[in-house]
Amino acid sequence: MKKFMNAPGDVLAESLSGFAAAHSDIISLDPANRFIRRRNLVPGKVGLVSGGGAGHEPLHLGFVGRGMLDAACLGRIFTSPTPEQIVAAAQTVDAGRGLLFIVKNYDGDRMNFQMAREISGLGIDTVIAADEAIQPLPGGATRRRGLAGTMVMERMLGAAAERKFDRTGLLSLAERVNAATRSMGVALSSCTVPEVGKPTFTISEHEMELGVGIHGEAGRSRTAMMSANAIAKEVVSTIAGEIPIKGNALVVVNGFGATPLIELYLMYNAFAAVLSKHQFNPVRRLVGNFVTSLDMAGCSLTVTALDDELLGLWDDPVHTPALRWNA
């Protein structure tokens, strides 16, 4: 394993220090490394706090700033932040109108953010980002994990909070965004956690994983490697079957960390052709690395059906380390 690092156990702390220095005009790092917060807080708005394990950058810390999050907490790689981290972040960014936690639909994240909410003594509501197309589980159960739609949720709620929506309005908006957003991931390789030093799972050169999460876990099925067009047909048909309202859409082709842009744009081309056959009109598009899984090769597709309000919120000014427009 070859990585740019000094020692595996120091990767996160040193990366956070570099991130804070590189974006010191937008964010600041808690002296105890517990969270990243927006440098200039806005009085009279609901504070938005999110977070999760490291290894998914630029999620969540890259989305702290105007029009998105007020604070983000990072745990160790693929490990939820502690309740103590989350409470410290919430206390720091409470601007007087309460707080909203945006939590990915994973057990560890849900448990620790819930504990933080209970012990904080602050007025806090929670929304769960669960955008994955239904993932079958043994015994006939299903689940929806938080994938790149988490970024969409953080953006829409961040824009609404800047408009001074109250917590009730933000909760209602979160329900709409969740219902309008679906994602599905495809992996060509596993990822390597620095402290482990070997791939999380093995996959041959002639195979791929459909329906992967963002923690290096295997997907819903392993199949023979397909062409880009065949992958697009499989992924889009799965997503389209779960979004009842077609028409204008936000389309995000998200890289998992090791896929070059030339391939991500090729996949956008393939996805867009199939989306049009399912009556989706991509009026807003993003291609790049937004919700990664360390050095996994692969990508995910996220589609959000847009009404006029959601389109307006997406287009509102945003200025964060990873997303910037109209600011």
C-alpha positions in Angstrom: 0.0 0.0 0.0 1.4 3.4 -1.0 -0.2 6.5 0.4 0.8 10.1 0.9 1.0 10.0 4.7 3.4 10.1 7.7 1.7 7.6 10.0 -1.7 5.9 9.4 -3.0 7.0 12.8 -2.2 10.7 12.0 -3.9 10.9 8.6 -7.2 12.5 9.8 -5.6 15.1 12.1 -3.1 16.2 9.6 -5.7 16.3 6.8 -8.0 18.4 8.9 -5.2 20.9 9.6 -4.4 21.2 5.9 -8.1 21.6 5.1 -8.5 24.4 7.6 -5.4 26.2 6.4 -6.4 25.9 2.7 -9.9 27.3 3.4 -9.4 29.6 6.3 -11.4 32.4 4.6 -14.5 30.2 4.8 -14.2 27.8 7.8 -12.3 27.4 11.0 -11.2 24.2 12.8 -12.1 23.6 16.5 -8.8 23.7 18.5 -9.5 20.2 19.8 -10.1 18.9 16.2 -13.7 18.1 17.1 -15.5 19.9 14.2 -15.2 22.3 11.3 -17.5 25.4 11.6 -18.5 28.2 9.3 -16.2 31.2 10.0 -19.0 33.8 9.8 -22.2 32.7 11.5 -25.5 34.4 10.6 -27.7 35.6 13.5 -31.3 34.5 13.4 -31.0 31.4 11.3 -31.4 27.8 12.2 -28.0 26.2 12.6 -27.3 23.1 10.4 -25.0 20.4 11.7 -24.0 17.2 9.9 -21.1 14.8 9.9 -20.0 11.2 9.7 -16.8 9.2 9.3 -13.8 10.5 7.5 -13.0 9.1 4.1 -15.9 10.6 2.2 -14.4 14.0 1.4 -15.5 16.6 0.5 -18.7 15.4 2.3 -19.3 16.9 5.0 -16.6 19.3 5.8 -16.4 20.6 2.3 -20.0 21.8 2.5 -19.6 24.1 5.4 -20.2 27.7 4.5 -22.8 30.1 3.1 -25.8 28.2 1.7 -25.0 24.9 3.3 -23.8 23.7 6.7 -22.8 25.7 9.8 -20.7 22.9 11.2 -19.5 19.4 10.4 -18.0 16.7 12.7 -15.7 14.0 11.4 -15.1 10.7 13.1 -12.2 8.4 12.3 -12.4 6.8 8.8 -15.8 5.2 8.3 -16.6 5.8 12.0 -19.3 8.1 13.3 -18.3 11.2 15.3 -18.8 10.9 19.0 -21.8 12.6 20.8 -19.3 14.9 22.5 -18.0 16.2 19.2 -21.6 16.7 17.9 -22.7 18.6 21.1 -19.6 20.8 20.9 -20.4 21.7 17.3 -24.1 22.4 18.0 -23.3 24.7 21.0 -20.8 26.7 18.9 -23.2 27.4 16.0 -26.5 27.9 17.8 -27.6 31.3 16.6 -30.8 31.5 18.6 -33.3 29.7 16.4 -32.4 26.2 17.3 -30.6 23.6 15.2 -31.2 20.9 12.7 -29.1 17.7 12.5 -28.7 16.2 9.0 -27.8 12.5 9.5 -27.0 9.8 7.0 -29.1 6.6 7.4 -26.5 4.4 9.0 -26.9 2.9 12.5 -23.8 4.5 14.1 -24.5 8.0 12.8 -28.2 7.8 13.9 -27.3 6.5 17.3 -24.6 9.1 18.1 -26.5 12.1 16.7 -29.5 11.0 18.7 -27.4 10.8 21.9 -26.0 14.2 21.2 -29.5 15.6 20.8 -30.7 14.1 24.1 -27.7 15.4 26.2 -27.2 18.8 24.6 -30.1 20.6 26.2 -30.6 22.6 23.0 -33.6 22.8 20.7 -32.7 20.3 17.9 -34.6 18.5 15.2 -33.2 15.7 13.1 -33.6 14.8 9.4 -32.4 11.5 8.0 -30.8 11.4 4.5 -31.9 8.1 2.9 -31.7 8.5 -0.8 -30.5 5.1 -1.9 -32.7 3.1 -4.3 -34.1 0.3 -2.2 -31.4 -2.1 -1.1 -32.7 -5.7 -0.6 -31.5 -7.5 2.6 -31.7 -11.1 3.7 -35.1 -12.2 4.8 -36.9 -9.8 2.5 -36.1 -6.7 4.5 -35.0 -3.5 2.7 -33.1 -0.3 3.6 -32.1 3.1 2.1 -28.7 4.3 3.0 -27.5 7.9 2.7 -25.4 8.3 -0.5 -24.6 11.4 -2.6 -28.2 12.6 -2.0 -26.9 13.6 1.4 -25.1 16.5 -0.4 -28.4 17.5 -2.1 -30.1 17.5 1.2 -27.4 19.6 2.8 -27.6 22.1 -0.1 -31.4 22.4 -0.2 -31.7 22.8 3.5 -28.7 25.1 3.7 -30.3 27.4 1.1 -33.6 27.4 2.9 -31.9 28.2 6.2 -30.2 31.2 4.6 -33.7 32.3 3.6 -34.6 32.1 7.3 -36.9 29.0 7.2 -37.8 27.9 10.7 -37.3 24.4 11.9 -40.8 23.3 10.9 -40.3 24.6 7.4 -37.0 22.8 7.1 -38.4 19.5 8.3 -41.2 19.7 5.7 -38.6 20.5 3.0 -36.4 17.6 4.1 -39.3 15.2 3.6 -39.8 16.5 0.0 -36.2 16.3 -0.9 -36.0 12.7 0.4 -39.0 11.7 -1.6 -37.7 13.3 -4.7 -34.1 12.0 -4.6 -32.7 8.5 -5.4 -29.2 7.3 -5.8 -27.4 4.1 -6.8 -23.7 3.3 -6.8 -21.4 1.0 -8.9 -17.9 -0.1 -7.8 -15.1 -1.5 -9.9 -12.8 -1.9 -7.0 -12.8 -1.8 -3.2 -11.0 0.8 -1.1 -8.1 0.6 1.3 -8.4 2.1 4.8 -4.9 3.4 5.8 -4.9 1.8 9.2 -5.9 -1.6 7.7 -3.6 -1.5 4.8 -5.5 -3.8 2.5 -8.7 -3.7 0.4 -12.0 -4.1 2.2 -13.2 -6.7 -0.2 -11.7 -8.4 -3.3 -13.1 -8.2 -6.8 -11.6 -9.5 -10.0 -10.7 -7.5 -13.1 -13.8 -8.9 -14.9 -16.4 -8.1 -12.2 -18.3 -5.1 -10.7 -20.5 -4.4 -7.7 -24.0 -3.0 -8.2 -25.6 -1.0 -5.4 -22.6 -0.2 -3.2 -22.6 2.0 -0.2 -19.9 4.5 0.7 -18.0 2.6 3.4 -16.2 0.0 1.2 -19.0 -2.5 1.7 -20.0 -4.8 -1.1 -23.1 -4.1 -3.1 -26.5 -5.7 -3.7 -25.0 -8.0 -6.4 -21.8 -8.8 -8.1 -21.9 -9.2 -11.8 -19.7 -9.5 -14.8 -18.2 -6.2 -16.0 -20.7 -4.3 -18.2 -20.3 -1.6 -20.8 -21.0 2.0 -19.7 -24.3 2.0 -21.6 -25.4 -1.2 -20.0 -24.5 0.1 -16.5 -26.5 3.3 -17.2 -29.5 1.3 -18.3 -29.5 -0.8 -15.1 -28.9 2.1 -12.8 -31.4 4.6 -14.3 -34.1 2.0 -14.6 -33.7 1.2 -10.9 -33.8 4.9 -9.9 -36.6 5.9 -12.3 -38.9 3.2 -10.8 -38.7 4.9 -7.4 -39.3 8.6 -8.5 -43.0 8.9 -9.5 -42.8 12.5 -10.8 -40.6 12.9 -13.9 -39.6 16.1 -15.7 -37.0 18.6 -14.7 -34.2 17.1 -12.6 -30.9 17.6 -10.9 -28.4 14.9 -12.0 -25.3 14.2 -10.0 -22.6 11.8 -11.3 -20.4 11.3 -8.2 -17.0 9.7 -8.2 -16.0 7.4 -5.4 -12.4 8.7 -5.3 -10.3 6.8 -7.8 -12.3 7.3 -11.1 -10.8 9.9 -13.4 -13.0 12.7 -14.7 -12.8 11.4 -18.3 -14.7 8.3 -17.1 -17.2 10.3 -15.0 -18.1 12.5 -18.0 -18.4 9.4 -20.1 -20.8 8.0 -17.6 -22.8 11.3 -17.5 -23.2 11.0 -21.3 -24.5 7.4 -20.9 -26.8 8.3 -17.9 -28.2 11.3 -19.7 -29.2 9.3 -22.8 -31.2 6.8 -20.6 -32.7 9.5 -18.4 -34.3 11.1 -21.4 -36.0 7.9 -22.3 -37.5 7.9 -18.7 -38.8 11.5 -19.2 -36.2 13.2 -17.0 -34.9 16.5 -18.2 -31.5 17.3 -16.5 -31.7 21.1 -16.0 -29.0 21.1 -13.4 -26.0 18.8 -13.4 -22.9 18.1 -11.3 -20.0 15.7 -12.3 -17.1 15.1 -9.9 -16.1 13.7 -6.5 -18.5 14.9 -3.9 -19.2 11.8 -1.6 -16.3 9.5 -1.9 -15.2 6.2 -0.4 -11.4 6.8 -0.1 -9.8 5.3 -3.2 -12.7 3.2 -4.5 -13.0 3.1 -8.3 -16.6 3.6 -9.3 -19.4 6.2 -9.3 -23.0 6.8 -8.3 -25.9 8.4 -9.9 -28.2 10.7 -8.0 -31.4 12.1 -9.5 -33.6 14.7 -7.7 -36.9 15.7 -9.3 -37.1 19.5 -9.3 -40.2 21.7 -8.8 -39.8 25.4 -9.0 -39.0 25.9 -5.3 -36.4 23.2 -5.3 -34.8 24.6 -8.4 -34.7 28.0 -6.9 -33.1 26.8 -3.7 -30.5 24.9 -5.6 -29.6 28.0 -7.6 -29.4 30.3 -4.5 -25.9 31.6 -3.6 -23.5 29.0 -2.1 -19.9 29.5 -1.0 -18.2 26.5 0.5 -14.8 24.8 -0.1 -16.4 22.3 -2.4 -19.4 24.0 -4.0 -19.5 27.7 -5.1 -21.9 29.6 -7.4 -23.8 32.9 -7.5 -21.9 34.1 -4.4 
